[in-house]
Amino acid sequence: MRKTVFDKSALWFIGGVWLLAILVSSFRVIHSLTASCPDIKIMVSTANVVENTPFTVSCISPGVNKWDWDFGDFSPHANTGKITHTYRSAGKYNLKLVVNGNPKCNSTLLITVGQDVSATSATASDNTNASIDGPTTAYVGHPVKYHETSGKATSWAWTSTDSKGIDATGQDATYTFATAGKKTIYVTVNGNKSKASIDVNVVVPSGGGPAKPKITEDAFRKMLSEVVNKRADVPSFNNILCNLKMVVNYKLGKDKPAQKTFDDFCKDIKGHGYRTEFDQVKLTFDPKGCVSGIDVVMHKGSSRLLQDR
């Protein structure tokens, strides 16, 4: 029987290679953790951050390819180089940014958020009192529509507790909430001159979700025609509308849209017969199935009474 003889020099060589590999790997790990961090520079879009008003922060440092923003208000972290955020309450917040995936590469900035006092003072001067009309209950995953009803606003900015920026810039905004809980919707009008909010209780659908709509758009159009011909009036809609004083968005052909309360709208079209025709009626429903939003397009040849009043 032959006796196996190991070459000691070969064993020493193999051991040395393994040791070198371990040292190189350890060096790489240590280097990644101790590598010099870039000079982190954070830019804020405004020097005066105000509650319920969006602002933008950005990292302008070269050599950064990963970002982790923590705004210090328990909101979700953000991971882009530039992000719009809204603080919901006045106070002091520690804004922290970690870059390149290295916890040691971080910078903290103290953000002082002031109270929104401009709305009160400006409202007194221009007499624009923002207000919101819409449902206070919504289902997860189902759209709900809201309308600003001051009648004097010329610009709008909508946000909510779930927003990362401005959601809509028109007089109406539609929200579809992804999670249940108490939500708040905000609207700012006329360049921060007046603000309003509405609390919404968002619940998980059960038993099939929202109730079936109480009327179809085609049937609603026919009821409006009945009003025109004096065979129906506002009380006829009592069990269909969420609120008889709700706002109707209407326009004649391609003319500029206008608004009236449903009560006034019916008074204006009542008794005008063939001169009033409806090309399109679009409805929005709340979770209980009642009508919460009305958009009407009237035939260009219809009576111009709605334009003249």
C-alpha positions in Angstrom: 0.0 0.0 0.0 1.3 3.4 -1.0 1.5 6.1 1.6 0.0 9.5 0.6 2.5 12.3 1.2 1.2 15.9 1.3 3.4 18.7 0.0 3.6 21.2 2.9 4.5 24.1 0.6 1.3 23.5 -1.3 -0.8 23.5 1.8 0.8 26.7 2.9 0.0 28.2 -0.5 -3.6 27.2 -0.4 -4.0 28.5 3.2 -2.3 31.8 2.2 -4.8 32.3 -0.7 -7.8 31.7 1.6 -6.4 34.1 4.1 -5.8 36.7 1.5 -9.4 36.4 0.2 -10.8 36.8 3.6 -8.6 39.9 4.2 -9.7 41.5 0.8 -13.4 40.8 1.6 -13.1 42.3 5.0 -11.3 45.3 3.6 -14.1 45.9 1.1 -16.8 45.7 3.8 -14.9 48.0 6.1 -14.2 50.4 3.2 -17.8 50.6 2.3 -18.7 51.5 5.8 -15.9 54.0 6.3 -15.7 55.5 2.8 -15.8 59.3 2.8 -19.3 60.7 2.6 -20.1 63.4 0.1 -20.8 67.0 1.2 -24.6 66.7 1.7 -26.3 69.9 0.6 -30.1 70.3 1.1 -32.0 73.0 -0.7 -35.5 74.1 0.6 -37.8 75.9 -1.9 -38.9 78.5 0.7 -37.5 80.1 3.8 -41.0 80.2 5.4 -42.6 76.8 5.6 -46.2 77.0 6.6 -48.6 74.3 7.8 -50.8 72.7 5.1 -48.8 74.3 2.3 -46.6 72.2 0.0 -42.9 73.0 -0.3 -40.0 71.3 -2.0 -36.7 70.0 -0.8 -33.9 68.6 -2.9 -30.4 67.2 -2.6 -27.9 69.1 -4.8 -24.8 67.2 -3.9 -22.7 65.5 -6.7 -21.9 61.9 -6.3 -25.2 60.9 -4.7 -27.3 58.1 -6.3 -29.5 57.0 -3.4 -31.7 59.2 -1.1 -33.7 58.4 2.0 -35.7 61.4 3.3 -37.3 61.3 6.8 -39.4 64.4 7.4 -39.7 63.7 11.1 -43.6 63.8 11.1 -44.1 60.0 10.8 -45.0 60.3 7.1 -43.6 57.7 4.7 -39.9 58.0 3.7 -39.1 59.3 0.2 -36.3 58.1 -2.0 -35.9 60.6 -4.8 -33.5 63.5 -5.1 -36.3 66.0 -5.1 -39.5 65.7 -3.2 -42.6 67.9 -2.4 -43.9 67.6 1.2 -46.6 69.1 3.4 -46.5 69.5 7.1 -50.0 69.3 8.6 -49.2 71.1 11.9 -47.0 74.0 13.0 -43.9 73.2 15.0 -40.3 72.1 14.7 -39.3 69.0 12.7 -35.9 67.3 12.1 -35.6 66.6 8.4 -33.0 63.9 8.0 -31.4 62.7 4.7 -29.3 59.5 4.4 -27.5 59.2 1.1 -25.8 56.3 -0.9 -27.3 53.7 1.4 -24.8 54.5 4.1 -26.3 55.4 7.5 -23.2 57.3 8.4 -23.7 59.6 5.4 -26.5 61.7 6.7 -27.5 65.3 7.3 -30.2 66.7 9.5 -32.0 70.1 9.0 -34.3 71.7 11.5 -37.5 72.8 9.8 -39.6 75.3 11.6 -43.2 75.2 10.4 -45.3 78.3 11.0 -49.0 78.6 11.5 -51.1 79.6 8.6 -52.3 83.1 9.5 -52.5 84.5 6.0 -55.8 82.9 5.3 -57.6 84.9 8.1 -56.1 88.2 7.3 -56.4 87.9 3.5 -60.0 86.7 3.7 -61.0 89.9 5.5 -59.6 92.0 2.6 -60.9 90.1 -0.4 -64.1 88.5 1.2 -63.3 85.1 -0.3 -64.3 82.4 2.2 -63.3 79.0 0.9 -65.6 76.1 1.6 -65.9 72.5 0.5 -69.0 70.5 -0.5 -68.7 66.7 -0.6 -69.3 63.4 1.2 -67.9 62.9 4.7 -67.9 59.1 4.3 -66.0 57.2 1.6 -65.0 53.6 0.8 -61.4 52.4 0.2 -60.8 52.2 -3.6 -63.9 54.1 -4.6 -63.7 57.7 -6.0 -65.4 60.6 -4.3 -65.8 64.1 -5.6 -65.4 67.4 -3.8 -66.4 71.0 -4.9 -65.2 74.4 -3.6 -68.3 76.5 -3.2 -67.2 80.1 -2.4 -68.2 81.3 -5.8 -65.4 84.0 -5.7 -62.2 81.9 -6.1 -60.2 82.1 -9.3 -57.5 79.5 -8.4 -57.4 76.3 -6.4 -54.9 73.9 -4.9 -56.2 70.7 -3.4 -54.2 68.5 -1.0 -55.0 65.8 1.6 -53.5 63.9 4.5 -52.4 61.2 1.9 -50.9 63.7 -0.5 -47.2 64.2 -1.4 -48.0 67.4 -3.3 -50.9 69.2 -5.0 -53.6 66.8 -6.2 -55.8 69.1 -8.3 -55.9 72.8 -9.4 -59.5 73.1 -10.5 -62.7 73.9 -8.6 -63.4 70.2 -8.2 -61.2 67.4 -7.0 -61.8 63.6 -7.0 -60.1 61.4 -4.4 -59.7 57.6 -4.3 -58.3 56.6 -0.9 -56.1 53.5 -0.7 -56.4 53.0 3.1 -59.1 53.3 5.7 -59.1 55.8 8.5 -59.8 59.5 9.1 -58.6 61.7 6.2 -58.7 65.4 5.8 -59.0 67.2 2.4 -57.8 70.8 2.1 -58.3 73.4 -0.6 -56.4 76.7 -0.8 -57.9 79.4 -3.0 -56.7 82.6 -4.7 -53.0 82.0 -4.0 -53.2 81.1 -0.2 -55.8 83.8 0.6 -58.3 81.5 2.0 -58.4 77.8 3.0 -61.0 75.2 3.9 -60.9 71.6 4.9 -63.3 68.6 5.3 -62.8 65.5 7.3 -63.6 62.2 5.6 -64.1 58.8 7.3 -62.7 56.2 4.9 -63.9 52.6 5.6 -63.3 49.2 4.0 -66.1 48.1 1.8 -68.3 45.3 3.2 -71.3 43.5 1.7 -70.4 44.5 -1.8 -69.1 48.0 -1.0 -71.0 51.2 -1.9 -74.7 51.2 -2.3 -76.2 51.0 -5.8 -76.7 54.4 -7.3 -80.3 55.7 -6.7 -80.7 56.8 -10.3 -79.0 56.5 -13.7 -77.6 59.4 -15.6 -80.2 58.9 -18.4 -83.1 58.9 -15.9 -81.7 62.0 -14.2 -81.6 63.7 -17.6 -85.2 62.9 -18.1 -86.1 64.3 -14.7 -84.4 67.6 -15.6 -86.5 67.6 -18.8 -89.6 67.2 -16.6 -88.5 70.2 -14.6 -88.2 72.2 -17.9 -91.8 71.2 -18.8 -93.1 72.0 -15.3 -94.0 68.3 -14.6 -91.4 68.0 -11.7 -89.7 70.4 -9.2 -86.9 70.4 -6.7 -88.6 68.3 -4.0 -88.9 65.5 -6.7 -85.1 65.0 -6.2 -85.3 64.9 -2.4 -84.5 61.1 -2.2 -81.9 61.2 -5.0 -79.6 64.1 -4.1 -77.3 64.1 -1.1 -78.1 67.8 -0.7 -80.7 69.9 -2.5 -78.4 72.9 -2.2 -75.5 71.1 -3.9 -73.7 72.8 -6.7 -74.4 72.1 -10.4 -71.5 72.5 -12.8 -73.0 73.5 -16.2 -72.1 75.0 -19.5 -73.8 75.9 -22.8 -72.0 74.0 -25.6 -68.3 75.0 -25.5 -68.8 78.1 -23.4 -67.0 78.6 -20.2 -68.4 76.4 -17.3 -70.4 78.1 -14.6 -72.0 77.0 -11.3 -75.4 77.4 -9.6 -77.0 75.6 -6.6 -79.3 72.8 -7.8 -82.3 74.8 -6.4 -81.4 77.9 -8.5 -80.6 75.8 -11.5 -84.0 74.2 -11.5 -85.7 77.6 -11.0 -83.9 79.0 -14.1 -84.7 76.1 -16.5 -88.3 75.6 -15.3 -90.9 76.4 -17.9 -88.6 77.0 -20.9 -89.8 74.0 -22.8 -88.1 73.2 -26.2 -85.5 76.0 -25.7 -83.6 73.9 -23.1 -81.9 70.7 -24.1 -79.3 68.6 -22.3 -76.5 67.1 -24.3 -74.7 65.4 -21.4 -75.4 64.7 -17.8 -72.6 63.2 -15.6 -73.2 62.2 -12.0 -71.0 61.4 -9.0 -72.4 59.2 -6.2 -71.5 59.0 -2.6 -71.1 55.6 -0.8 -74.8 55.6 0.1 -75.8 55.9 -3.5 -77.2 59.4 -3.5 -76.0 62.0 -6.1 -73.1 64.1 -4.7 -71.9 65.8 -8.0 -73.7 67.0 -11.1 -72.1 68.1 -14.4 -74.4 69.2 -17.2 -73.7 70.2 -20.8 -76.6 72.0 -22.4 -77.2 72.4 -26.2 -75.8 75.6 -27.6 -79.2 76.4 -29.0 -80.8 76.2 -25.5 -82.2 79.3 -23.9 -79.5 81.7 -22.8 -81.3 82.4 -19.5 -78.5 80.6 -17.6 -75.8 82.9 -19.2 -77.8 86.1 -18.6 -78.5 85.6 -14.9 
